[in-house]
Amino acid sequence: MAEAARVAPPEYGAFPAYVRPAVTGIETQQILAVSQTALGDKSVIPLWYGESDVPTPGFIRKTAEAALEAGATFYSHKRGTPELRGALADYMSDLYGRGIAADRVSVTASGMSAIMMLFQCLLDQGDNAVIVCPVWPNAQSVVRALGGEARFHALDRMPEGGWRLDVEALKQKCDARTRALFVNSPNNPTGWVLPAEQIAELLAFARERGIWIVADEVYARMVYEGRAAPSFLEQAEPDDPVLIVNSFSKSWAMTGWRVGWAVHPANFGDLLGNMIEFNYSCVPPFVMAAAEVALKEGEPFVGQMIDYCRTGRDIVAQRLPNLPHVADFETPEASFYAFFRVEGTQARTLAFAQELVRTAKVGVAPGTAFGPGAEGWYRLCFAQKPETVAEAMNRLEGALTRL
Ligand SMILES: Cc1ncc(COP(=O)(O)O)c(C=O)c1O
């Protein structure tokens, strides 16, 4: 099985007492290894992270301020206020046209922490999770930090372009120690969307084998056609082995607020509630008030975010495929990333991304950060002001012309 290109863990030096090797062995995050090259250089255009430059809208910020003023400064409900859980249940029921009860919903301090806590519930030492890649790197690190094995299953690159999941091959990666299939759709970094038919196949397999599906749907609304990407929530029954991760970070421009949610079977709620208690007790109540208003009044804003990203996407789609050495770029149908190859760089993907920071003053993420099979690929986030995206393209053109 192909191994991901790994970067050595940082040199920590000696600790005064024992620290778990599963934790010290976590490699340096490759995106960080690129961004550190800039060392506070303000002239670099940073397209390496998964974040737009759009500030959280005023109506959300003001709600948090008002909640703080009104005294929302105490411990709150660990799985989220009844108001926010109810609003989430209504939001998803409306979006997916199927009743989703509030007892299946838990508010979490971000999508990231939902992933951590779900895996804390699922993995014993030596268990494995099969992770569909290329994918945002943190899920694999969580699995490793918990003493599990992150087992990759790479999407197939189609000769005509685009990505495809080979479900039969994925099934072959599972064994008696497989506790979860981690699937991120819409996908970061490729923009690939898991089709409804394959959701059905994965669901049938998970039921039959008693394996959890952890479906990371944080880009569910970041689609350029339609209202949302196909979701496991459209097909799963309440007691199916399906755990959904979602977040306010992307579609509501709330990355710094650290608020997301999970959907799970009702009886899983108490487990997750315990994990929330042991990790951070509750999401701050003023943040939950803001998240509630984001859901209830934020639909126009979600639409504006998509239009904003579409503009960035169009600039990239017009320019990037025409740059020297750029290959295999397709306009993504979802998420806010361009994922593309630069010919001749596969043996030095991380180094080339670092070189681009120094020479082009543009920060991109190296494909090797996202699992095996993406050597020579790069990801950039186009959820930025049109002039920023255009200038990044100018700079890339200069650097790639000199390559
Ligand atoms: C695929 C994916 N899942 C989860 C997250 C986590 O989002 P957050 O922790 O901000 O909610 C991200 C953030 O980049 C992501 O790209």
The ligand as an SDF file (V2000), in Angstrom:
LIG
                    3D

 16 16  0  0  0  0  0  0  0  0999 V2000
  -12.1570   18.9240    5.3210 C   0  0  0  0  0  0  0  0  0  0  0  0
  -12.1150   19.7170    6.5610 C   0  0  0  0  0  0  0  0  0  0  0  0
  -12.6830   19.2130    7.6590 N   0  0  0  0  0  0  0  0  0  0  0  0
  -12.6910   19.8880    8.8160 C   0  0  0  0  0  0  0  0  0  0  0  0
  -12.1090   21.1220    8.9140 C   0  0  0  0  0  0  0  0  0  0  0  0
  -12.1150   21.7840   10.2390 C   0  0  0  0  0  0  0  0  0  0  0  0
  -12.8320   22.9420   10.2990 O   0  0  0  0  0  0  0  0  0  0  0  0
  -13.0170   23.6680   11.6880 P   0  0  0  0  0  0  0  0  0  0  0  0
  -12.1830   22.9730   12.6990 O   0  0  0  0  0  0  0  0  0  0  0  0
  -12.5530   25.0800   11.4760 O   0  0  0  0  0  0  0  0  0  0  0  0
  -14.4560   23.5800   12.0020 O   0  0  0  0  0  0  0  0  0  0  0  0
  -11.4740   21.6780    7.8120 C   0  0  0  0  0  0  0  0  0  0  0  0
  -10.7800   22.9610    7.8980 C   0  0  0  0  0  0  0  0  0  0  0  0
   -9.9780   23.3350    7.0590 O   0  0  0  0  0  0  0  0  0  0  0  0
  -11.4950   20.9690    6.5850 C   0  0  0  0  0  0  0  0  0  0  0  0
  -10.9430   21.4470    5.4750 O   0  0  0  0  0  0  0  0  0  0  0  0
  1  2  1  0
  2  3  1  0
  2 15  2  0
  3  4  2  0
  4  5  1  0
  5  6  1  0
  5 12  2  0
  6  7  1  0
  7  8  1  0
  8  9  2  0
  8 10  1  0
  8 11  1  0
 12 13  1  0
 12 15  1  0
 13 14  2  0
 15 16  1  0
M  END
$$$$
